[in-house]
Amino acid sequence: MQLNVRIESHLPAIVEGAISFETGASLSQVQDPSLYAYEHHGVEFSALDRSALVQFYEQLILGRPLPATLATHRVRDVDVLMAITLFLNRDLATLPSTPELVYTIDFTHRLGLPALAHIEEAKARFISSLRSYFPEKLSQRELSERVIASVGWIKEYLQQGTLPILGVIPNTDLTILNQGDAGSVLASTTGSSLWDGWVELYRLGFLHGILFQYTEGDRKRVMIARKSHYVPLDLNLACRLLNQMELKFAGDATWTMTSELWLEHARGTELPVSRVREVVAQVTQIS
């Protein structure tokens, strides 16, 4: 049987005669066994629902007959790559190494960057590298080549237990300047990525705080973060207050919420760190 993978952004939510993997299917469509739809994104789904990858993997090992085509809109995250790998290489599903990788990828996909702090560092780097391997606006040829390469790397790990070294191992080089109550931290880094720095801070047990990096003079890149919505830190309010403060001092009012967990000034602020700390303390108390 010839197996095919279609990665096309214009595909409908249900692709006839195919597995529809993260194509925007509704909850009722996912629950209809005749449609072969696997989805967990959207307002109808919650964190309590099983993910598309877990549903697909468990039904695969239980012997569910599946169409010969897997269709998806894009490589949204590594869970799509894992599903494609298992779809094209059904024999991998029965390996003892497969459940661990499936559930690890599902864990990092659902919880995002903070989850990387709770898995082996080599595996976290592998997952992060696969994510960065699929930027926006790849040509169809580039996309195909990168999917083939990624499937090969995942297959190699499942069969041989070896993880490829993709890119440079990140240098976080953190300095912990202050540790507060309830898992708060103030830290600086000379590493290349504030994101990688926060993974390391989460690995050290911190839950929220400020991480900054001097760029030139008094200008510094800053990322304020909280590990989850359980951490009482109102980043929306912090964003408004910091941008008001920037305007007051003729600064660069481009503090931006990149998600409900991250607030950053990527271009570099000249506000003193002490001012940023005051705002964070204020919004923590309000929350």
Protein Blocks (a to p, Z undefined) as FASTA:
>chain_A
ZZdddddfkbcfbdghiacehehpafklmmmmklopacfedjkbcfkbccfklmmmmmmm
nopacdfbdcdfbdfblmlmmmmmmmmmmmlmmpmklmmmmmmmmmmmmnommlmmmccf
klmmmmmmmmmmmcghiafklmmmmmmmmmmmmmmmmmnopacdehjdddfkpadfbdce
ehiacdddfbfbfklmmmmmmmnopabdcddddfbhjbccdddddfblklccdfklmmmm
mmmmmmmnopacfbccfbfkbccdfkopabdfklmmmmmmmmmmmZZ
